[in-house]
């Protein structure tokens, strides 16, 4: 392409400081260096983790940054040493690397990787270096992706090449939320056919977890949320029962205990709230119940009585649904194209990147499942 090897000036939504609206700016995106690709972002979802960084963790060293980590686009140019990708490829940038060389990548037990921001910078959620500048200042690349920009530069070990037939304004959601919830049920909890499950929190991640439970053959899927408006949507993805904790005077774990004759086989916490995590664990049946932490947070300690685990329950966590990123995302794209998983049904709003603050406001109010922002024309 004519822009290869040159600095690109483009639009991006910049978070200059925590707890402040994003600002549309003209930024400079440097050419890719060795083993990197420059990607034209076509579409991006707005995920709660973007809001977590902006409004909850607010780490002082995590700004200024370009947020966004649930995007899809087209390779514009590649740096030296890149052979797996070429300009024109449809891709999804990944917030978890898969270098294929480290001890984690070589183990079938995990999807962690020793490379990239996630290896040791969970607090700042960005590496210190980036290819972005704006007004003479270095701008951080959030979660190694920064999809709220028309262009971004990503290392090849954190990019998935996908089917050229895939609609980018739909499959962008596989960059985070849908893989996270679906995989937490299928890969991490390992939900079994005929089982009973409870999903706490019915945002996109929770609804994807409901979809994962159904995909795995669960017989009963109890959707738990304090917003009853979400129950109809949950039904679309396979939920069979609905519980609003506000409708009950006793703890929700006791409600579920009574509904299921002793507790659910699997529970998934998709909120990122340590109190809900405890409720989800206590909702599991003793002996074999498995509870999975899915909602992203690192602000507070969590707690439970030891007897909960001594009695045979398992408490575990899931990052990106346990998917090894470069391998799992193309498979999920194929599953969508084969109509085995849903994506369109998660999207409640479509708007241009310039309206990103409106999309953030919708999510803050719980008034959307997923907003998809159109970033660049294909």
QUILIN-V750672 format. One record per residue. PHI is phi in whole degrees, -180 to 180 (* if undefined). NEAR is the number of other C-alpha atoms within 12 Angstrom. Layout:
BEGIN
phi:near
PHI:NEAR
PHI:NEAR
END
This chain:
BEGIN
phi:near
*:17
-62:10
-86:22
-56:23
81:19
-113:19
-70:23
-103:32
-97:24
-153:27
-87:30
-152:41
-94:38
-102:43
-93:37
-76:29
-155:24
-66:27
61:22
-130:21
-60:23
-73:34
-121:26
-72:26
-133:26
-89:23
-117:32
-106:28
-118:39
-70:33
-64:30
-67:33
-94:25
-55:19
68:25
-116:34
-124:48
-102:51
-118:51
-85:47
-78:46
-95:38
-150:46
-148:49
-83:52
-107:49
-111:46
-61:39
-65:39
-62:43
-69:33
-58:32
-66:38
-77:36
-115:23
-111:24
-74:25
48:27
-64:24
-63:20
-88:24
-96:36
-140:32
-71:37
-147:49
-99:48
-81:50
97:55
-150:47
-129:50
-122:52
-147:55
-164:51
-129:42
-65:41
-92:36
-159:37
-126:37
-88:29
-59:20
86:17
-97:23
-119:16
-77:23
-126:32
-142:26
-53:25
99:23
-65:30
-83:37
-143:46
-123:59
-70:54
-120:50
-83:51
-114:49
-74:39
-140:36
-76:29
71:23
-112:15
-78:20
-63:17
-73:21
-62:26
-79:17
-93:15
-76:16
-83:16
-150:25
-111:36
-69:34
-145:34
-79:23
-101:27
88:34
-60:32
-71:28
-65:25
-153:17
-127:20
-62:26
-74:26
-82:30
63:41
-163:35
-77:31
-68:24
-103:22
-156:34
-100:37
-102:42
-136:30
-151:30
54:15
80:10
-110:18
-71:25
-111:39
-72:37
-101:42
-62:50
52:44
73:45
-127:53
52:50
-88:52
-85:51
-141:54
-65:46
-136:48
-146:57
-119:46
-133:52
-66:40
-61:43
-78:39
-125:38
-138:48
-110:44
-83:40
-123:38
-55:27
-62:22
-81:19
-71:31
-76:28
-65:42
-76:39
-111:39
-72:47
-55:50
-65:49
-77:55
-71:51
-154:49
-57:49
-75:49
-63:48
-61:51
-74:48
-61:49
-68:45
-59:45
-77:54
-81:34
-92:33
-89:38
-69:39
56:33
-54:39
-104:25
-57:21
83:18
-85:31
-112:40
-127:53
-129:59
-117:60
-100:54
97:43
-115:46
-77:46
-62:48
-66:48
-65:51
-66:52
-67:50
-66:58
-57:55
-61:45
-66:43
-61:46
-66:38
-57:31
-80:32
98:23
-60:32
-84:26
-134:32
-128:45
-96:48
-95:48
-119:45
-160:33
-86:23
-111:25
-66:22
-62:21
-86:30
-68:31
-63:20
-65:30
-62:40
-63:26
-59:22
-92:37
121:34
-65:37
-109:27
-135:27
-137:35
-132:33
-105:28
-53:24
-70:15
-83:16
-127:14
-83:11
-95:15
-58:22
-63:35
-63:35
-71:25
-59:30
-69:40
-57:28
-74:17
-67:24
-121:25
58:17
120:21
122:34
-86:42
-74:44
-139:52
-130:55
-129:60
-94:50
-118:48
-109:37
88:34
-130:26
-66:25
-70:24
-67:34
-57:37
-66:33
-59:41
-65:51
-62:49
-71:43
-84:45
-82:45
-72:35
-70:26
95:19
-147:26
-60:37
-121:40
-119:44
-116:50
-86:46
-119:47
-65:40
-78:36
-165:29
-148:22
-105:17
-134:14
-71:13
-114:19
-147:20
-160:20
-75:14
-55:15
-59:15
-59:26
-87:24
-57:15
-76:19
109:20
-79:30
-117:31
-119:36
-140:29
-116:32
-139:37
-114:36
52:44
63:45
73:37
-77:40
-68:39
-61:40
-67:37
-83:27
-75:34
-66:45
-61:33
-65:26
-70:40
-61:38
-63:25
-61:23
-67:29
-64:23
-87:15
63:13
-93:19
-131:36
-94:34
-133:41
-54:29
-69:26
-80:38
-86:32
-105:25
-143:28
-125:28
-157:26
-75:30
-54:38
-61:27
-96:26
-57:40
-67:30
-66:24
-64:38
-65:39
-63:24
-60:25
-68:28
-60:25
-85:15
71:26
-99:22
-145:31
-97:39
-138:43
-98:43
-109:44
-99:42
-82:34
-104:40
-135:30
-69:18
-71:21
END
